[in-house]
Amino acid sequence: MSNMGVPIPSGDTSAGACGQKDIVLGPRALGRALLERQLLLSRSNMSVLNAIDHLVGLQAQAPTPPYIGLWTRLAGFHHDDLAQLIKDRQVVRIALMRSTIHLVTASDSLALRPILQSVLDRGLKSSFGKSLAEVDTEALAAAGRALVEEQPLTFSELGNLLREQWPDREPAALAGAVRTLVPLIQVPPRGLWGCSGQASHTSAEAWLGKPISSDSSPDEMILRYLAAFGPATVKDMQVWSGLTRLREVTERLRSRLRTFRDEQGSELFDLPDAPLPDPDTPAPPRFLSEFDNMLLSYADRTRIIAEAYRPLVFTINGIIRATILVDGFVRGIWRIERQRSSATLIIEPFEPLSQQEIHALSEEGSRLLNFAADDASTHDIQIK
């Protein structure tokens, strides 16, 4: 493995395929691999479009997090760098992995949607299965598509219009069915920095002028996941994507992959030449946005966050708080409070930080304020 920085531990191996011995990777080794592949050990000069492609998109329930996510990963990133791509229809907001909204390249919206259709189908059945019993879903999808392609609609508008044809059904269930059955894009100004308001939708085909892919094989998507998140277990891949039965995929791909073990003995899959930095590689402080995919893409998240801290980040109402990384691990949360023309960055560590860590975090926090609150006349940082 040409750029592998992890030394082979003496006496710490487990049986692998064909009698080979798999290297055991601990949380620090896995964490440094994750940081490198997520462009967080040093800011990348990669273009915004290429970064979004490499990361297989960014989770984007809210408009702001993708901007923070790209700022913390890319050198010289500006708000308009992403906003213009959205306006130009080169990147879009669409429900994909885990049936959640992601910001992805236009080509990925067309390629990934059929692969993940079963994830959306399962979510629809769980949420509205009883409400949609005996509904002709093909007719519902056709009606919904016609409405959103005539003009972009919010889900409330779409549901109310569909209820004219299905008066005995809940508008939310009807709109939810169309969201599942028709690939819907959230159109601008949704997703533009500083813009607010409800999301309006049209079909991906109408917005992009191209058809959805007919290829539903997940193989290439899983290889791309490993490039951005690996090494990873089958369970990790399933948590990231929402898909099931991925063991069949990894067995099909095994000859193209390298394997390791984690400290619990679980098999980890990886690309042959993907970077594995030394576990002691310095990791600068970083500010992750809300819903950052790094926190959502593993069954075992200990490579990035200690189990004791998960309840402090993952709230009961489904919000994933914005976090700080210190030495490559989640060590606290942050938020920006605005009052008139001032902006204050509030940092709440989960454990005591050294003076050196506080200084480095404050310097990075000052850069964050210059980006996220550039319209404020005064900036302040409070570490609680």
ZAKOL-93161 format. One line per 3 residues: number of its first residue (from 1); their letters; for each residue x, y, z of C-alpha. Coordinates in pm, 1 decimal. Example, Ala and Ser with C-alpha at 12.3 -4.5 7.8 and 13.67 -1.06 7.14 Angstrom:
BEGIN
1 = as = 1230.0:-450.0:780.0; 1367.0:-106.0:714.0
END
This chain:
BEGIN
1 = msn = 0.0:0.0:0.0; 191.4:297.4:-130.4; 85.6:576.0:107.0
4 = mgv = -0.9:379.3:415.7; 132.7:541.1:732.9; 7.8:289.6:987.7
7 = pip = 280.9:53.4:1113.7; 196.1:-316.6:1135.8; 150.3:-392.7:1505.6
10 = sgd = 363.5:-671.3:1643.1; 153.2:-958.1:1767.6; -173.6:-766.3:1718.2
13 = tsa = -325.2:-934.8:1415.9; -626.0:-1147.8:1340.1; -702.6:-1402.0:1073.9
16 = gac = -804.5:-1259.3:740.0; -912.7:-1403.1:407.8; -708.7:-1691.0:261.2
19 = gqk = -506.3:-1731.5:578.0; -359.0:-1380.4:561.2; -329.6:-1165.7:869.6
22 = div = -531.3:-846.9:888.2; -375.4:-537.5:1045.1; -572.8:-415.0:1345.4
25 = lgp = -662.2:-46.5:1333.5; -755.1:138.1:1651.7; -975.1:447.3:1679.3
28 = ral = -684.8:691.0:1630.9; -569.3:519.3:1311.6; -925.1:510.7:1178.8
31 = gra = -979.8:868.6:1287.8; -671.7:998.3:1108.4; -775.2:811.9:792.9
34 = lle = -1116.6:974.5:817.9; -972.1:1323.4:867.6; -739.9:1284.8:569.5
37 = rql = -1014.2:1162.4:338.8; -1254.3:1428.3:464.4; -1001.0:1703.0:382.6
40 = lls = -962.1:1796.3:749.2; -594.6:1735.7:823.8; -520.7:2034.5:602.5
43 = rsn = -748.9:2246.7:389.8; -762.2:2123.6:31.7; -714.6:2322.5:-288.5
46 = msv = -972.0:2098.6:-455.1; -1248.7:2281.6:-642.2; -1586.6:2305.4:-470.3
49 = lna = -1750.5:2081.9:-729.5; -1477.0:1819.9:-702.9; -1492.6:1829.6:-323.1
52 = idh = -1868.1:1769.7:-320.7; -1814.2:1483.3:-562.6; -1532.6:1335.2:-352.5
55 = lvg = -1738.0:1357.7:-32.2; -2037.8:1195.0:-205.8; -2234.0:1503.2:-105.4
58 = lqa = -2298.4:1683.2:220.8; -2600.4:1633.2:443.7; -2815.4:1942.5:402.3
61 = qap = -3141.6:1950.8:596.2; -3074.5:2318.9:660.7; -2924.4:2565.7:409.0
64 = tpp = -2623.3:2678.3:615.2; -2438.5:2356.8:719.2; -2297.0:2272.3:372.8
67 = yig = -2130.4:2613.7:358.6; -1963.3:2558.3:696.6; -1873.9:2203.7:594.3
70 = lwt = -1698.2:2323.7:280.2; -1532.6:2622.6:451.1; -1371.2:2396.4:710.7
73 = rla = -1239.3:2164.2:436.7; -1135.0:2391.6:148.6; -876.6:2666.8:117.8
76 = gfh = -1015.6:3006.4:21.6; -1380.5:2897.5:13.4; -1638.1:3177.3:-26.0
79 = hdd = -2016.8:3167.6:2.1; -2066.8:3246.8:-364.7; -1849.0:2952.8:-466.9
82 = laq = -2131.7:2720.4:-364.7; -2426.4:2952.7:-424.1; -2331.2:2997.5:-789.2
85 = lik = -2309.1:2620.5:-841.4; -2663.0:2588.8:-705.4; -2789.7:2867.6:-931.0
88 = drq = -2616.0:2708.9:-1229.1; -2775.4:2369.5:-1149.5; -2436.0:2202.8:-1112.8
91 = vvr = -2518.3:2096.7:-756.4; -2863.4:2023.7:-614.9; -3045.8:1942.5:-293.6
94 = ial = -3227.5:1608.0:-303.5; -3328.3:1321.8:-71.5; -3070.6:1042.9:-98.2
97 = mrs = -2870.9:858.0:169.6; -3077.8:768.1:476.3; -3371.7:934.4:296.3
100 = tih = -3235.3:1272.9:406.5; -3161.8:1585.9:205.4; -2809.3:1597.0:64.6
103 = lvt = -2626.5:1854.2:-141.1; -2472.9:1662.0:-431.8; -2347.3:1717.4:-783.0
106 = asd = -2612.5:1714.5:-1052.8; -2466.7:1394.1:-1194.8; -2480.1:1224.6:-853.9
109 = sla = -2845.2:1319.1:-807.9; -2923.1:1126.5:-1125.2; -2688.4:835.5:-1054.0
112 = lrp = -2748.5:776.6:-681.3; -3125.4:812.8:-665.9; -3214.2:472.7:-822.4
115 = ilq = -2955.2:301.0:-601.8; -3118.7:444.5:-290.0; -3481.9:413.1:-398.6
118 = svl = -3543.9:122.6:-161.5; -3433.2:341.0:130.8; -3694.8:602.5:44.3
121 = drg = -3958.7:334.0:-14.7; -3894.4:191.8:330.8; -3920.1:535.8:488.9
124 = lks = -4250.1:605.6:314.5; -4398.5:276.3:429.2; -4289.7:346.9:786.5
127 = sfg = -4431.4:700.0:791.3; -4741.9:679.9:573.5; -4802.2:313.2:491.7
130 = ksl = -5150.3:301.4:648.4; -5246.0:645.5:515.5; -5168.5:538.4:158.8
133 = aev = -5329.5:193.6:167.4; -5502.9:106.9:-159.6; -5389.2:428.7:-330.1
136 = dte = -5283.9:388.4:-693.4; -4925.8:503.7:-642.9; -4848.4:519.4:-1015.1
139 = ala = -5137.9:759.4:-1067.3; -5032.4:957.8:-759.1; -4672.9:984.9:-881.6
142 = aag = -4786.9:1096.5:-1227.2; -5017.8:1359.7:-1080.8; -4750.0:1486.7:-844.3
145 = ral = -4489.1:1501.8:-1118.8; -4721.9:1701.7:-1343.6; -4790.0:1953.1:-1066.5
148 = vee = -4426.8:2017.6:-965.9; -4310.8:2031.2:-1328.0; -4576.5:2293.5:-1403.6
151 = qpl = -4427.4:2509.6:-1125.9; -4213.6:2434.3:-816.9; -4425.2:2368.9:-507.8
154 = tfs = -4376.5:2337.7:-133.7; -4487.9:2010.0:20.1; -4785.0:2187.5:175.2
157 = elg = -4892.3:2324.8:-162.1; -4834.8:1990.2:-330.8; -5030.3:1797.3:-67.7
160 = nll = -5326.8:2032.2:-80.9; -5344.0:2018.8:-460.3; -5325.5:1639.2:-460.8
163 = req = -5602.3:1620.0:-204.9; -5837.9:1756.1:-467.0; -5795.8:1419.4:-644.3
166 = wpd = -5762.8:1208.6:-326.4; -5992.4:1390.5:-80.5; -5991.9:1107.1:173.4
169 = rep = -5614.3:1113.5:220.3; -5385.6:1329.6:432.9; -5202.2:1599.3:232.7
172 = aal = -4875.5:1518.0:411.2; -4901.8:1152.5:309.4; -4974.5:1242.3:-53.1
175 = aga = -4680.9:1483.4:-70.6; -4457.3:1230.4:105.4; -4547.8:968.3:-152.0
178 = vrt = -4453.1:1198.3:-439.2; -4123.4:1282.2:-265.2; -4052.1:908.2:-260.4
181 = lvp = -4178.6:815.8:-604.3; -4049.0:1118.8:-794.7; -3690.5:1248.1:-746.9
184 = liq = -3758.5:1600.6:-622.4; -3501.6:1880.3:-628.4; -3522.6:2173.4:-386.4
187 = vpp = -3492.5:2474.8:-615.7; -3322.0:2807.5:-535.5; -3340.5:3032.5:-344.1
190 = rgl = -3345.4:2734.9:-105.1; -2986.3:2650.2:-25.1; -2846.3:2996.3:-100.1
193 = wgc = -2646.4:3163.0:179.2; -2856.9:3415.1:369.0; -3186.0:3312.1:206.7
196 = sgq = -3474.4:3170.7:407.0; -3820.2:3034.5:342.5; -3981.2:2700.2:271.5
199 = ash = -3836.1:2460.7:18.6; -4003.5:2441.6:-320.8; -3960.0:2135.0:-540.0
202 = tsa = -3957.1:2021.2:-899.3; -3846.2:1695.2:-1055.5; -3477.3:1624.7:-1112.3
205 = eaw = -3549.5:1546.6:-1476.5; -3721.1:1881.8:-1533.1; -3456.7:2080.2:-1341.6
208 = lgk = -3156.0:1914.8:-1503.3; -3297.4:1822.3:-1842.8; -3161.9:1467.7:-1813.0
211 = pis = -3312.8:1130.5:-1717.1; -3248.2:944.3:-1394.4; -2998.6:659.1:-1436.5
214 = sds = -3134.1:310.8:-1493.5; -2841.8:149.2:-1305.9; -2932.3:54.8:-947.7
217 = spd = -2611.5:-133.7:-862.4; -2452.1:4.8:-543.2; -2098.6:-119.2:-618.5
220 = emi = -1946.6:206.7:-742.4; -2122.0:406.6:-469.9; -1970.4:184.8:-200.4
223 = lry = -1622.3:227.4:-349.2; -1673.1:604.3:-336.0; -1790.8:579.0:24.1
226 = laa = -1467.7:401.9:115.9; -1263.2:669.9:-60.8; -1427.1:936.7:155.7
229 = fgp = -1500.8:747.9:480.5; -1304.0:421.3:487.7; -1185.5:187.1:620.1
232 = atv = -1533.5:72.1:718.1; -1740.4:-229.0:813.1; -2046.7:-349.6:627.5
235 = kdm = -2258.4:-208.5:910.3; -2091.6:130.2:863.1; -2177.6:126.8:493.3
238 = qvw = -2536.9:40.6:575.8; -2567.1:318.0:834.0; -2427.4:574.8:589.1
241 = sgl = -2647.3:475.1:297.8; -2956.5:331.6:462.8; -2926.6:25.3:236.9
244 = trl = -2937.5:-332.7:361.7; -2774.1:-656.6:241.1; -2444.1:-486.1:160.0
247 = rev = -2249.5:-794.2:266.2; -2332.7:-928.2:-80.5; -2176.4:-616.9:-233.7
250 = ter = -1852.8:-636.3:-33.8; -1815.0:-1004.3:-120.4; -1855.9:-914.9:-485.8
253 = lrs = -1595.6:-639.7:-449.7; -1358.1:-825.5:-218.0; -1092.7:-889.8:-483.9
256 = rlr = -1071.3:-512.8:-539.6; -1039.7:-426.2:-170.4; -798.9:-452.6:119.8
259 = tfr = -918.6:-564.8:461.3; -829.6:-477.5:819.0; -979.6:-546.3:1161.1
262 = deq = -1089.7:-302.7:1428.1; -1016.0:-362.3:1794.6; -1345.2:-548.5:1835.0
265 = gse = -1247.7:-791.9:1559.3; -1490.1:-658.3:1298.3; -1373.6:-674.3:938.8
268 = lfd = -1294.6:-338.6:778.0; -1292.6:-288.4:400.5; -1086.9:-30.1:218.1
271 = lpd = -948.5:73.2:-118.7; -599.6:-63.5:-187.7; -420.6:272.5:-210.5
274 = apl = -638.4:495.2:8.7; -440.1:704.2:259.8; -384.6:576.5:612.6
277 = pdp = -185.0:843.2:798.0; 14.8:760.9:1107.2; -212.5:768.2:1415.5
280 = dtp = 12.1:1036.9:1567.5; -26.3:1274.5:1273.1; -109.7:1621.0:1412.5
283 = app = -472.3:1720.3:1360.8; -559.5:2091.8:1375.8; -878.8:2210.7:1547.0
286 = rfl = -1181.3:2212.4:1319.0; -1540.4:2333.3:1342.3; -1793.4:2086.9:1200.4
289 = sef = -2137.7:2204.7:1099.5; -2467.8:2065.7:1218.8; -2551.2:1726.6:1065.3
292 = dnm = -2196.3:1675.2:939.4; -2179.2:1339.0:763.3; -1866.8:1244.1:959.5
295 = lls = -2087.1:1192.2:1264.2; -2360.6:1005.3:1078.2; -2178.0:758.1:857.8
298 = yad = -2076.7:475.8:1093.0; -2232.9:214.0:1314.7; -1924.9:249.6:1538.5
301 = rtr = -1849.8:621.5:1570.7; -1563.6:593.8:1818.8; -1312.8:694.4:1549.7
304 = iia = -1457.8:1046.6:1575.8; -1666.2:1073.5:1896.5; -1656.4:899.0:2234.2
307 = eay = -1974.6:711.6:2322.7; -2014.2:921.8:2639.4; -2046.0:1237.2:2428.1
310 = rpl = -2302.4:1112.1:2178.3; -2606.5:1221.0:2384.2; -2458.3:1571.3:2403.6
313 = vft = -2442.7:1595.7:2023.1; -2734.0:1380.6:1900.8; -3050.2:1536.7:2043.7
316 = ing = -3379.6:1359.0:2103.9; -3553.8:1575.5:1841.4; -3317.8:1468.5:1565.1
319 = iir = -3083.8:1767.9:1562.9; -2712.5:1688.1:1529.0; -2530.0:1976.9:1694.5
322 = ati = -2233.7:2161.2:1545.1; -1914.1:2026.2:1701.3; -1549.2:2109.3:1757.5
325 = lvd = -1268.3:1869.5:1675.5; -961.1:1881.3:1898.7; -683.8:1633.1:1820.2
328 = gfv = -919.0:1477.8:1567.7; -1202.0:1391.5:1808.2; -1528.0:1562.1:1903.0
331 = rgi = -1451.9:1751.5:2222.1; -1741.8:1996.2:2240.4; -2015.6:2188.7:2061.9
334 = wri = -2042.5:2540.9:1925.0; -2294.2:2797.3:1806.5; -2297.9:3157.7:1690.3
337 = erq = -2530.0:3401.6:1868.7; -2627.6:3724.7:1692.7; -2733.3:4049.0:1858.6
340 = rss = -2786.6:4343.8:1629.4; -2448.0:4404.0:1467.6; -2246.0:4168.6:1689.7
343 = atl = -2172.7:3796.6:1660.1; -2046.7:3577.0:1942.4; -1903.1:3231.0:1893.8
346 = iie = -1998.3:3018.8:2195.1; -1777.3:2711.4:2243.3; -1875.5:2453.4:2505.9
349 = pfe = -1601.7:2190.7:2556.7; -1698.6:1855.5:2704.7; -1371.7:1833.1:2895.0
352 = pls = -1090.1:2069.4:3001.0; -867.4:2192.4:2719.5; -502.3:2289.1:2744.2
355 = qqe = -400.1:2651.5:2694.4; -241.1:2552.0:2365.3; -565.0:2388.2:2249.4
358 = iha = -769.3:2690.0:2357.7; -538.3:2924.8:2168.0; -551.2:2716.8:1849.2
361 = lse = -928.1:2677.8:1877.7; -972.2:3052.4:1928.0; -765.8:3130.4:1619.4
364 = egs = -974.3:2891.6:1409.2; -1289.8:3032.8:1571.0; -1191.4:3382.0:1465.6
367 = rll = -1161.6:3260.7:1107.3; -1502.9:3094.8:1138.1; -1661.5:3422.6:1252.1
370 = nfa = -1503.3:3607.5:961.0; -1670.2:3357.2:729.2; -2004.9:3285.5:895.4
373 = add = -2071.5:3633.1:1035.9; -1890.9:3856.4:791.2; -2172.1:4110.9:809.0
376 = ast = -2128.9:4166.6:1185.0; -1933.0:4472.6:1292.4; -1798.3:4309.1:1609.3
379 = hdi = -1692.8:3951.3:1683.8; -1639.2:3778.2:2017.8; -1546.2:3427.4:2128.3
382 = qik = -1659.1:3273.7:2455.7; -1531.7:2936.3:2574.1; -1757.7:2807.9:2851.7
END
